[in-house]
Amino acid sequence: MPRNEFTCDCNAVNSKLVESTLNSMPDENTFDSLACFYKILGDATRCKIIFALLQSEMCVCDLANVLSMSKSAVSHQLGKMRNSGVVRCRREGKEVYYSLDDGHIAEIFTVTAEHIKHKRSVENGN
């Protein structure tokens, strides 16, 4: 059987490192919440909504036009995002305006986009 170059063949365990990592590891609920958060971000339409909301607070009508989608489809996605704490909304008369929940969302999205741009640049030899 061919040997996998990415598999560790050693049997030496760094017990201090393992113990330190286990002691600092969050509980299962935290990991479940992280996974749910990244599932919300793991959709191209929701990423487009985040990008649009990085530019400005927007109502559903504006977002629907930016994304070339129906107001109903955008509202559906925004509902999921609101329930997961990614966006928040405020009502002004008949209009509902959406914005990112806080600066952490903008930071996570921006850093991730920069990482992807950097990786593409490296892969293309730039």
PyMOL commands that place a pseudoatom at each C-alpha (Angstrom):
pseudoatom trace, name=CA, resn=MET, resi=1, chain=A, elem=C, hetatm=0, pos=[0.000, 0.000, 0.000]
pseudoatom trace, name=CA, resn=PRO, resi=2, chain=A, elem=C, hetatm=0, pos=[1.433, 3.425, -0.945]
pseudoatom trace, name=CA, resn=ARG, resi=3, chain=A, elem=C, hetatm=0, pos=[2.519, 5.631, 1.890]
pseudoatom trace, name=CA, resn=ASN, resi=4, chain=A, elem=C, hetatm=0, pos=[0.615, 8.894, 2.374]
pseudoatom trace, name=CA, resn=GLU, resi=5, chain=A, elem=C, hetatm=0, pos=[3.038, 11.795, 2.680]
pseudoatom trace, name=CA, resn=PHE, resi=6, chain=A, elem=C, hetatm=0, pos=[0.536, 13.682, 4.840]
pseudoatom trace, name=CA, resn=THR, resi=7, chain=A, elem=C, hetatm=0, pos=[0.213, 10.995, 7.502]
pseudoatom trace, name=CA, resn=CYS, resi=8, chain=A, elem=C, hetatm=0, pos=[2.353, 11.109, 10.616]
pseudoatom trace, name=CA, resn=ASP, resi=9, chain=A, elem=C, hetatm=0, pos=[4.252, 7.866, 11.162]
pseudoatom trace, name=CA, resn=CYS, resi=10, chain=A, elem=C, hetatm=0, pos=[5.618, 8.690, 14.586]
pseudoatom trace, name=CA, resn=ASN, resi=11, chain=A, elem=C, hetatm=0, pos=[4.279, 7.361, 17.874]
pseudoatom trace, name=CA, resn=ALA, resi=12, chain=A, elem=C, hetatm=0, pos=[5.734, 10.083, 20.092]
pseudoatom trace, name=CA, resn=VAL, resi=13, chain=A, elem=C, hetatm=0, pos=[2.956, 12.093, 21.736]
pseudoatom trace, name=CA, resn=ASN, resi=14, chain=A, elem=C, hetatm=0, pos=[3.689, 15.529, 23.139]
pseudoatom trace, name=CA, resn=SER, resi=15, chain=A, elem=C, hetatm=0, pos=[1.599, 15.019, 26.272]
pseudoatom trace, name=CA, resn=LYS, resi=16, chain=A, elem=C, hetatm=0, pos=[2.041, 18.602, 27.529]
pseudoatom trace, name=CA, resn=LEU, resi=17, chain=A, elem=C, hetatm=0, pos=[0.779, 19.975, 24.236]
pseudoatom trace, name=CA, resn=VAL, resi=18, chain=A, elem=C, hetatm=0, pos=[-2.151, 17.544, 24.183]
pseudoatom trace, name=CA, resn=GLU, resi=19, chain=A, elem=C, hetatm=0, pos=[-3.087, 18.343, 27.801]
pseudoatom trace, name=CA, resn=SER, resi=20, chain=A, elem=C, hetatm=0, pos=[-2.790, 22.105, 27.256]
pseudoatom trace, name=CA, resn=THR, resi=21, chain=A, elem=C, hetatm=0, pos=[-4.966, 21.911, 24.155]
pseudoatom trace, name=CA, resn=LEU, resi=22, chain=A, elem=C, hetatm=0, pos=[-7.596, 19.779, 25.887]
pseudoatom trace, name=CA, resn=ASN, resi=23, chain=A, elem=C, hetatm=0, pos=[-7.684, 22.142, 28.875]
pseudoatom trace, name=CA, resn=SER, resi=24, chain=A, elem=C, hetatm=0, pos=[-8.266, 25.175, 26.662]
pseudoatom trace, name=CA, resn=MET, resi=25, chain=A, elem=C, hetatm=0, pos=[-10.818, 23.515, 24.383]
pseudoatom trace, name=CA, resn=PRO, resi=26, chain=A, elem=C, hetatm=0, pos=[-14.331, 25.011, 24.530]
pseudoatom trace, name=CA, resn=ASP, resi=27, chain=A, elem=C, hetatm=0, pos=[-17.347, 22.853, 25.396]
pseudoatom trace, name=CA, resn=GLU, resi=28, chain=A, elem=C, hetatm=0, pos=[-19.444, 21.007, 22.798]
pseudoatom trace, name=CA, resn=ASN, resi=29, chain=A, elem=C, hetatm=0, pos=[-22.141, 23.708, 22.777]
pseudoatom trace, name=CA, resn=THR, resi=30, chain=A, elem=C, hetatm=0, pos=[-19.561, 26.260, 21.660]
pseudoatom trace, name=CA, resn=PHE, resi=31, chain=A, elem=C, hetatm=0, pos=[-18.413, 24.028, 18.807]
pseudoatom trace, name=CA, resn=ASP, resi=32, chain=A, elem=C, hetatm=0, pos=[-22.035, 23.403, 17.808]
pseudoatom trace, name=CA, resn=SER, resi=33, chain=A, elem=C, hetatm=0, pos=[-22.654, 27.161, 17.762]
pseudoatom trace, name=CA, resn=LEU, resi=34, chain=A, elem=C, hetatm=0, pos=[-19.510, 27.722, 15.683]
pseudoatom trace, name=CA, resn=ALA, resi=35, chain=A, elem=C, hetatm=0, pos=[-20.603, 25.084, 13.178]
pseudoatom trace, name=CA, resn=CYS, resi=36, chain=A, elem=C, hetatm=0, pos=[-24.080, 26.650, 12.897]
pseudoatom trace, name=CA, resn=PHE, resi=37, chain=A, elem=C, hetatm=0, pos=[-22.535, 30.087, 12.408]
pseudoatom trace, name=CA, resn=TYR, resi=38, chain=A, elem=C, hetatm=0, pos=[-20.289, 28.857, 9.596]
pseudoatom trace, name=CA, resn=LYS, resi=39, chain=A, elem=C, hetatm=0, pos=[-23.218, 27.037, 7.977]
pseudoatom trace, name=CA, resn=ILE, resi=40, chain=A, elem=C, hetatm=0, pos=[-24.978, 30.385, 7.732]
pseudoatom trace, name=CA, resn=LEU, resi=41, chain=A, elem=C, hetatm=0, pos=[-21.884, 31.920, 6.124]
pseudoatom trace, name=CA, resn=GLY, resi=42, chain=A, elem=C, hetatm=0, pos=[-21.473, 28.854, 3.902]
pseudoatom trace, name=CA, resn=ASP, resi=43, chain=A, elem=C, hetatm=0, pos=[-24.023, 29.995, 1.342]
pseudoatom trace, name=CA, resn=ALA, resi=44, chain=A, elem=C, hetatm=0, pos=[-23.129, 32.224, -1.610]
pseudoatom trace, name=CA, resn=THR, resi=45, chain=A, elem=C, hetatm=0, pos=[-26.379, 34.201, -1.450]
pseudoatom trace, name=CA, resn=ARG, resi=46, chain=A, elem=C, hetatm=0, pos=[-25.888, 34.963, 2.228]
pseudoatom trace, name=CA, resn=CYS, resi=47, chain=A, elem=C, hetatm=0, pos=[-22.279, 35.972, 1.506]
pseudoatom trace, name=CA, resn=LYS, resi=48, chain=A, elem=C, hetatm=0, pos=[-23.575, 38.412, -1.112]
pseudoatom trace, name=CA, resn=ILE, resi=49, chain=A, elem=C, hetatm=0, pos=[-26.008, 39.826, 1.443]
pseudoatom trace, name=CA, resn=ILE, resi=50, chain=A, elem=C, hetatm=0, pos=[-23.167, 40.292, 3.928]
pseudoatom trace, name=CA, resn=PHE, resi=51, chain=A, elem=C, hetatm=0, pos=[-21.079, 42.030, 1.275]
pseudoatom trace, name=CA, resn=ALA, resi=52, chain=A, elem=C, hetatm=0, pos=[-23.971, 44.355, 0.432]
pseudoatom trace, name=CA, resn=LEU, resi=53, chain=A, elem=C, hetatm=0, pos=[-24.553, 45.138, 4.107]
pseudoatom trace, name=CA, resn=LEU, resi=54, chain=A, elem=C, hetatm=0, pos=[-20.857, 45.919, 4.521]
pseudoatom trace, name=CA, resn=GLN, resi=55, chain=A, elem=C, hetatm=0, pos=[-21.530, 48.823, 2.159]
pseudoatom trace, name=CA, resn=SER, resi=56, chain=A, elem=C, hetatm=0, pos=[-24.589, 50.152, 3.962]
pseudoatom trace, name=CA, resn=GLU, resi=57, chain=A, elem=C, hetatm=0, pos=[-27.729, 49.329, 5.881]
pseudoatom trace, name=CA, resn=MET, resi=58, chain=A, elem=C, hetatm=0, pos=[-30.358, 48.303, 3.319]
pseudoatom trace, name=CA, resn=CYS, resi=59, chain=A, elem=C, hetatm=0, pos=[-34.029, 47.511, 3.111]
pseudoatom trace, name=CA, resn=VAL, resi=60, chain=A, elem=C, hetatm=0, pos=[-35.245, 44.233, 1.623]
pseudoatom trace, name=CA, resn=CYS, resi=61, chain=A, elem=C, hetatm=0, pos=[-36.224, 45.978, -1.634]
pseudoatom trace, name=CA, resn=ASP, resi=62, chain=A, elem=C, hetatm=0, pos=[-32.710, 47.325, -2.127]
pseudoatom trace, name=CA, resn=LEU, resi=63, chain=A, elem=C, hetatm=0, pos=[-31.122, 43.971, -1.320]
pseudoatom trace, name=CA, resn=ALA, resi=64, chain=A, elem=C, hetatm=0, pos=[-33.489, 42.204, -3.720]
pseudoatom trace, name=CA, resn=ASN, resi=65, chain=A, elem=C, hetatm=0, pos=[-32.396, 44.568, -6.508]
pseudoatom trace, name=CA, resn=VAL, resi=66, chain=A, elem=C, hetatm=0, pos=[-28.698, 44.201, -5.688]
pseudoatom trace, name=CA, resn=LEU, resi=67, chain=A, elem=C, hetatm=0, pos=[-29.002, 40.402, -5.747]
pseudoatom trace, name=CA, resn=SER, resi=68, chain=A, elem=C, hetatm=0, pos=[-31.523, 40.181, -8.623]
pseudoatom trace, name=CA, resn=MET, resi=69, chain=A, elem=C, hetatm=0, pos=[-33.780, 38.100, -6.407]
pseudoatom trace, name=CA, resn=SER, resi=70, chain=A, elem=C, hetatm=0, pos=[-37.362, 38.348, -5.210]
pseudoatom trace, name=CA, resn=LYS, resi=71, chain=A, elem=C, hetatm=0, pos=[-38.102, 40.154, -1.961]
pseudoatom trace, name=CA, resn=SER, resi=72, chain=A, elem=C, hetatm=0, pos=[-39.507, 36.900, -0.629]
pseudoatom trace, name=CA, resn=ALA, resi=73, chain=A, elem=C, hetatm=0, pos=[-36.299, 34.962, -1.340]
pseudoatom trace, name=CA, resn=VAL, resi=74, chain=A, elem=C, hetatm=0, pos=[-34.157, 37.687, 0.221]
pseudoatom trace, name=CA, resn=SER, resi=75, chain=A, elem=C, hetatm=0, pos=[-36.448, 37.879, 3.264]
pseudoatom trace, name=CA, resn=HIS, resi=76, chain=A, elem=C, hetatm=0, pos=[-36.141, 34.118, 3.698]
pseudoatom trace, name=CA, resn=GLN, resi=77, chain=A, elem=C, hetatm=0, pos=[-32.338, 34.334, 3.778]
pseudoatom trace, name=CA, resn=LEU, resi=78, chain=A, elem=C, hetatm=0, pos=[-32.407, 37.366, 6.064]
pseudoatom trace, name=CA, resn=GLY, resi=79, chain=A, elem=C, hetatm=0, pos=[-34.654, 35.469, 8.476]
pseudoatom trace, name=CA, resn=LYS, resi=80, chain=A, elem=C, hetatm=0, pos=[-32.079, 32.700, 8.770]
pseudoatom trace, name=CA, resn=MET, resi=81, chain=A, elem=C, hetatm=0, pos=[-29.313, 35.253, 9.201]
pseudoatom trace, name=CA, resn=ARG, resi=82, chain=A, elem=C, hetatm=0, pos=[-31.268, 37.188, 11.834]
pseudoatom trace, name=CA, resn=ASN, resi=83, chain=A, elem=C, hetatm=0, pos=[-32.039, 34.021, 13.807]
pseudoatom trace, name=CA, resn=SER, resi=84, chain=A, elem=C, hetatm=0, pos=[-28.352, 33.138, 13.877]
pseudoatom trace, name=CA, resn=GLY, resi=85, chain=A, elem=C, hetatm=0, pos=[-27.250, 36.621, 14.972]
pseudoatom trace, name=CA, resn=VAL, resi=86, chain=A, elem=C, hetatm=0, pos=[-25.519, 37.622, 11.737]
pseudoatom trace, name=CA, resn=VAL, resi=87, chain=A, elem=C, hetatm=0, pos=[-27.843, 40.519, 10.878]
pseudoatom trace, name=CA, resn=ARG, resi=88, chain=A, elem=C, hetatm=0, pos=[-30.253, 42.718, 12.772]
pseudoatom trace, name=CA, resn=CYS, resi=89, chain=A, elem=C, hetatm=0, pos=[-33.167, 44.769, 11.571]
pseudoatom trace, name=CA, resn=ARG, resi=90, chain=A, elem=C, hetatm=0, pos=[-35.099, 47.877, 12.396]
pseudoatom trace, name=CA, resn=ARG, resi=91, chain=A, elem=C, hetatm=0, pos=[-38.496, 48.967, 11.174]
pseudoatom trace, name=CA, resn=GLU, resi=92, chain=A, elem=C, hetatm=0, pos=[-39.153, 52.427, 9.795]
pseudoatom trace, name=CA, resn=GLY, resi=93, chain=A, elem=C, hetatm=0, pos=[-42.797, 52.713, 8.797]
pseudoatom trace, name=CA, resn=LYS, resi=94, chain=A, elem=C, hetatm=0, pos=[-43.475, 49.937, 6.288]
pseudoatom trace, name=CA, resn=GLU, resi=95, chain=A, elem=C, hetatm=0, pos=[-39.806, 49.394, 5.515]
pseudoatom trace, name=CA, resn=VAL, resi=96, chain=A, elem=C, hetatm=0, pos=[-37.469, 47.045, 7.356]
pseudoatom trace, name=CA, resn=TYR, resi=97, chain=A, elem=C, hetatm=0, pos=[-33.785, 47.913, 7.245]
pseudoatom trace, name=CA, resn=TYR, resi=98, chain=A, elem=C, hetatm=0, pos=[-31.058, 45.340, 7.754]
pseudoatom trace, name=CA, resn=SER, resi=99, chain=A, elem=C, hetatm=0, pos=[-27.483, 45.730, 8.920]
pseudoatom trace, name=CA, resn=LEU, resi=100, chain=A, elem=C, hetatm=0, pos=[-24.752, 43.426, 10.127]
pseudoatom trace, name=CA, resn=ASP, resi=101, chain=A, elem=C, hetatm=0, pos=[-25.272, 42.487, 13.762]
pseudoatom trace, name=CA, resn=ASP, resi=102, chain=A, elem=C, hetatm=0, pos=[-21.913, 43.863, 14.881]
pseudoatom trace, name=CA, resn=GLY, resi=103, chain=A, elem=C, hetatm=0, pos=[-18.359, 44.569, 13.805]
pseudoatom trace, name=CA, resn=HIS, resi=104, chain=A, elem=C, hetatm=0, pos=[-17.321, 40.958, 14.352]
pseudoatom trace, name=CA, resn=ILE, resi=105, chain=A, elem=C, hetatm=0, pos=[-19.361, 39.851, 11.338]
pseudoatom trace, name=CA, resn=ALA, resi=106, chain=A, elem=C, hetatm=0, pos=[-17.683, 42.459, 9.142]
pseudoatom trace, name=CA, resn=GLU, resi=107, chain=A, elem=C, hetatm=0, pos=[-14.266, 41.478, 10.471]
pseudoatom trace, name=CA, resn=ILE, resi=108, chain=A, elem=C, hetatm=0, pos=[-14.806, 37.737, 9.937]
pseudoatom trace, name=CA, resn=PHE, resi=109, chain=A, elem=C, hetatm=0, pos=[-16.091, 38.288, 6.407]
pseudoatom trace, name=CA, resn=THR, resi=110, chain=A, elem=C, hetatm=0, pos=[-13.366, 40.765, 5.455]
pseudoatom trace, name=CA, resn=VAL, resi=111, chain=A, elem=C, hetatm=0, pos=[-10.511, 38.654, 6.836]
pseudoatom trace, name=CA, resn=THR, resi=112, chain=A, elem=C, hetatm=0, pos=[-11.878, 35.567, 5.084]
pseudoatom trace, name=CA, resn=ALA, resi=113, chain=A, elem=C, hetatm=0, pos=[-12.162, 37.411, 1.764]
pseudoatom trace, name=CA, resn=GLU, resi=114, chain=A, elem=C, hetatm=0, pos=[-8.603, 38.726, 2.166]
pseudoatom trace, name=CA, resn=HIS, resi=115, chain=A, elem=C, hetatm=0, pos=[-7.374, 35.191, 2.870]
pseudoatom trace, name=CA, resn=ILE, resi=116, chain=A, elem=C, hetatm=0, pos=[-9.039, 33.873, -0.288]
pseudoatom trace, name=CA, resn=LYS, resi=117, chain=A, elem=C, hetatm=0, pos=[-7.615, 36.733, -2.366]
pseudoatom trace, name=CA, resn=HIS, resi=118, chain=A, elem=C, hetatm=0, pos=[-4.137, 36.079, -0.924]
pseudoatom trace, name=CA, resn=LYS, resi=119, chain=A, elem=C, hetatm=0, pos=[-4.319, 32.316, -1.611]
pseudoatom trace, name=CA, resn=ARG, resi=120, chain=A, elem=C, hetatm=0, pos=[-5.397, 32.969, -5.208]
pseudoatom trace, name=CA, resn=SER, resi=121, chain=A, elem=C, hetatm=0, pos=[-2.547, 35.441, -5.644]
pseudoatom trace, name=CA, resn=VAL, resi=122, chain=A, elem=C, hetatm=0, pos=[-0.010, 32.921, -4.326]
pseudoatom trace, name=CA, resn=GLU, resi=123, chain=A, elem=C, hetatm=0, pos=[-1.422, 30.156, -6.521]
pseudoatom trace, name=CA, resn=ASN, resi=124, chain=A, elem=C, hetatm=0, pos=[-1.157, 32.436, -9.550]
pseudoatom trace, name=CA, resn=GLY, resi=125, chain=A, elem=C, hetatm=0, pos=[2.455, 33.309, -8.709]
pseudoatom trace, name=CA, resn=ASN, resi=126, chain=A, elem=C, hetatm=0, pos=[1.809, 36.958, -7.839]
for i in range(1, 126): cmd.bond("trace and resi %d" % i, "trace and resi %d" % (i + 1))
show_as sticks, trace
zoom trace
